[in-house]
Each structure stands twice: as structure tokens, then as C-alpha cells.
Amino acid sequence: MTGSSRFERPVVVQVSGHSSERVVFDINDASNILLRHLDRQTEKRKIAMDACLRVLRGEAHPTSARRAFVAAALEAKILRGD
């Protein structure tokens, strides 16, 4: 299963109260945010990171990683738009 790592629809997050909103278009953006900005080791963050890795390996579709990323962002209270 190879192909695009882009999300069908972007996700909007705000990683801190002092930063501007970021539009997340693909797995690379989502992975970066999960690794650098979500420091709490939660189950939803782990699931999202695993889902992104599976897409990068060609084992899953971006849709599943997007869904997991949205859940982790919602839990971390950084989700601004889905």
C-alpha cells in the first residue's frame, strides 16, 4: 500500500497559547507536532504516532492516521478545526 501521505482534509491546531494556528496537511506535519509539542505520553498520542508510522511504512491509509491525530489533538486541547 503505497501512495500519498496527505490528509484528505487538513487539521488546524494551535500548539501553544502564544503561537498562531497551524494547518496540518500531511503525516509529516502531524508526526512533527506529536513528537515536539505533545509531551504527555498518553494512549491517544501513542496510537496517533503508531498510525503515522504505519502510513509512512505504506501499511495504512492517511485517513486512519488523521483520525488518530485528531483524537490526540482534541485530548491535548490543541485542536482548532477538523
C-alpha positions as CSV (number, residue, x, y, z in Angstrom):
1,M,0.0,0.0,0.0
2,T,1.9,3.0,-1.2
3,G,0.8,6.5,-2.1
4,S,0.2,9.9,-0.7
5,S,0.7,10.7,2.9
6,R,-1.5,13.8,2.6
7,F,-4.7,14.1,4.5
8,E,-8.0,14.4,2.6
9,R,-8.8,17.5,4.7
10,P,-6.3,19.5,6.7
11,V,-6.5,19.7,10.5
12,V,-6.0,23.0,12.3
13,V,-4.2,23.1,15.6
14,Q,-2.6,25.6,17.9
15,V,0.3,24.1,19.8
16,S,0.6,26.9,22.4
17,G,-1.4,29.9,23.6
18,H,1.3,32.2,22.1
19,S,1.6,30.6,18.7
20,S,-0.5,31.0,15.6
21,E,-2.7,28.3,14.3
22,R,-1.0,25.7,12.2
23,V,-2.7,23.9,9.3
24,V,-1.6,20.2,9.2
25,F,-1.8,18.8,5.7
26,D,0.0,15.5,6.0
27,I,1.6,12.8,8.0
28,N,5.0,14.6,8.3
29,D,3.3,17.7,9.8
30,A,1.2,15.5,12.2
31,S,4.2,13.5,13.3
32,N,6.3,16.6,13.9
33,I,3.6,18.0,16.2
34,L,3.1,14.7,18.0
35,L,6.8,14.4,18.7
36,R,7.7,18.0,19.5
37,H,4.6,19.6,21.0
38,L,2.6,16.9,22.8
39,D,4.8,16.0,25.7
40,R,2.3,14.0,27.7
41,Q,2.7,10.3,27.0
42,T,-1.0,9.3,26.6
43,E,-2.5,6.3,24.9
44,K,-4.1,8.5,22.2
45,R,-0.8,10.1,21.4
46,K,0.8,6.7,21.1
47,I,-1.9,5.4,18.8
48,A,-1.6,8.5,16.6
49,M,2.2,8.1,16.4
50,D,1.8,4.4,15.5
51,A,-0.8,5.3,12.9
52,C,1.5,7.9,11.3
53,L,4.4,5.4,11.3
54,R,2.2,2.8,9.6
55,V,1.3,5.2,6.8
56,L,4.9,6.1,6.3
57,R,5.7,2.4,6.0
58,G,2.9,2.0,3.4
59,E,0.9,-0.2,5.7
60,A,-2.1,2.1,6.2
61,H,-4.1,4.9,4.6
62,P,-3.7,8.5,5.8
63,T,-7.3,8.6,6.8
64,S,-6.7,6.3,9.9
65,A,-3.7,8.5,10.9
66,R,-5.7,11.6,10.5
67,R,-8.5,10.2,12.7
68,A,-5.9,9.2,15.4
69,F,-4.2,12.6,15.2
70,V,-7.5,14.5,15.6
71,A,-8.2,12.4,18.7
72,A,-4.8,13.1,20.2
73,A,-5.0,16.8,19.4
74,L,-8.5,17.0,21.0
75,E,-7.2,15.3,24.1
76,A,-4.3,17.8,24.3
77,K,-6.7,20.7,23.8
78,I,-4.8,22.0,20.7
79,L,-7.5,21.1,18.1
80,R,-8.9,24.2,16.5
81,G,-10.5,22.8,13.4
82,D,-11.3,19.4,12.0
